[in-house]
Amino acid sequence: YGTIVVEDLNVSGMLRNRRLARVVADAGFGEIRRQLACKTRWNGGTLEVADRWFPSSKTCSGCQAVTPRLPLRIRMYVCEHCGLVLDRDENAALNLAALVKRHVAGSGPETENGRGADRKTPSCGAGGIEASTPH
């Protein structure tokens, strides 16, 4: 993919929630984000980070109405304005995709795999000499 978007999660706040603490601590969000940044850069893509306060779960992906309060225990998003019913995480993903489309609009064409036609493979620092080739 040319662009990947992630949320800037408040991990320290999530660790204070006793119901989430073990799952969050085991997930290694920092390492996942570091790996995504490295892999997208390597393959010519970009990693976009949505602001921590962007209401991705509370915003209706259909009409953009914002629900003021949506506790984590509620797993289905139901819009009171347009009637959209969607899994909470799917709704958030659609909102993040729309956010990044607005952000990168006009910054160049998106490609199927994130690689530009004229992109060169980056050098790995081996100096062009294969390890098994005798000198």
Residue pairs with C-beta under 8 A, 6 or more apart in sequence:
1 45
1 113
1 114
2 44
2 45
2 46
2 110
2 111
2 112
2 113
2 114
3 45
3 46
3 47
3 48
3 100
3 104
3 110
3 114
4 36
4 40
4 45
4 46
4 47
4 48
5 47
5 48
5 49
5 50
5 96
5 97
5 99
5 100
6 33
6 36
6 47
6 48
6 49
6 50
7 49
7 50
7 52
7 54
7 56
7 92
7 96
8 49
8 50
8 51
8 52
9 29
9 52
10 52
11 24
11 29
11 30
14 20
14 21
14 24
15 21
15 24
15 25
20 72
33 47
33 49
36 47
37 47
40 46
40 47
40 114
41 47
42 122
43 113
43 114
43 115
44 111
44 114
44 115
44 116
44 119
45 114
46 104
46 114
48 100
48 103
48 104
50 56
50 96
50 99
50 100
54 95
54 96
54 99
55 66
56 91
56 92
56 93
56 95
56 96
56 99
57 70
57 77
57 88
57 89
57 91
57 92
57 95
58 66
58 67
58 68
58 69
58 70
59 65
59 66
59 67
59 91
59 95
60 66
60 67
60 77
60 79
60 81
60 82
60 84
60 91
61 84
61 86
61 91
61 94
61 95
61 98
62 79
62 82
62 84
63 79
63 81
63 82
63 84
65 79
65 80
65 81
65 82
67 77
67 79
67 80
70 77
70 88
74 88
75 87
75 88
76 85
76 86
76 87
76 88
77 84
77 85
77 86
77 87
77 88
77 91
78 84
78 85
79 85
84 91
86 94
104 110
111 117
129 135
